[in-house]
């Protein structure tokens, strides 16, 4: 029975108790949940001789064979080392399904489950925290010291050094999600390849504010017609402790800018001319995607989109308990509107 708090996780995972054969990673940082599950799976598989096989499971794997996970966990491999099963919690892969497996003992494989931002009284978290041969590991947003370690780790792998002021700026722009933070540091390392020292100008050029970028991806995905991606990004945002109403505000701002540019395009002016009028100015990295969205959307559908956003904003304010569901439905509605595609006349004007 092990409940590992967020500040204990790194130390615990350096040398997990070999008697523990079931692990749950949960918390608000989805990227950190996934990263730690992956690293632990590799470490456990590598300590076998020969190395164990790592298998992945989610709800879709159980659609046609609901017993497959139990069979894999209960079967000793004929060749190779002990298997490691990485499973993503979901509608089917839940506490009720896992309870007899975790409490039964004697698993032939190691089970690693990736959960969401679970509350203390949720059944899945309680199952792992109270089971004799299981552990629940909390994964919450990185603190400055964690981010500093991440920066050092990634840059060391690329044989790069970073100036103190540049490191401080870099750390200040990370932290919304471990996967996003790692990607930003990797991107910086690639940009600075061949340099002896990364300076503050390099960070300014390459690394944006991760939290802001995480929010910006949501309206961009919706406006491109990618409803599933928009909802996933929204869930990551909310799981990190942020408000769904911030997503609605970001959608309103984004679609207002699209509406303004589309109106100018319909007057016969060029996209470059229209974009130059936006305040604050459009970031150069966003220009291509924004231009694509302007071609996708007609003025009429943008007006309808803004009306829907206003309605959702009011409903979310009046019913805070439903704000996440209302925001997700809004994202899907906007994506469906985007999927209607541009009219030929709109395409010619843009």
Number of C-alpha atoms within 10 A of each C-alpha: 14 16 19 20 14 15 15 13 17 15 10 13 16 10 10 15 12 8 9 16 22 24 25 28 28 27 22 25 25 26 21 24 26 20 14 19 23 15 12 19 23 16 18 20 22 15 12 14 10 12 16 23 20 17 14 13 16 18 16 13 15 14 11 9 9 15 11 14 22 14 11 18 20 16 13 15 14 7 9 14 18 25 24 26 22 23 21 21 20 14 10 17 21 16 20 12 15 20 15 11 18 22 17 11 15 12 19 17 22 21 25 24 26 22 23 22 22 17 12 10 9 11 15 25 24 16 22 27 21 15 20 17 22 24 25 27 28 24 27 25 20 20 12 14 10 16 22 17 11 18 23 18 14 17 19 13 10 15 15 17 18 23 11 12 11 18 20 14 14 26 21 14 19 25 22 27 23 26 16 18 26 20 14 21 23 17 13 21 26 11 15 21 13 11 13 11 15 21 17 17 9 17 23 13 10 15 18 14 16 20 18 11 12 16 20 17 16 25 27 22 22 26 31 23 24 20 25 15 18 24 20 13 19 25 20 22 24 18 19 19 14 17 14 24 20 15 23 24 14 18 27 20 14 17 22 16 18 24 22 17 26 28 18 19 24 17 10 11 15 14 19 12 12 15 21 12 13 13 8 7 9 14 8 8 8 11 14 10 13 23 17 13 23 28 21 23 27 23 18 11 17 23 15 13 25 19 13 15 22 16 13 19 23 12 15 20 12 11 11 13 10 13 21 18 13 20 25 21 15 23 29 19 18 28 24 17 20 24 17 13 17 17 12 9 10 18 16 12 16 20
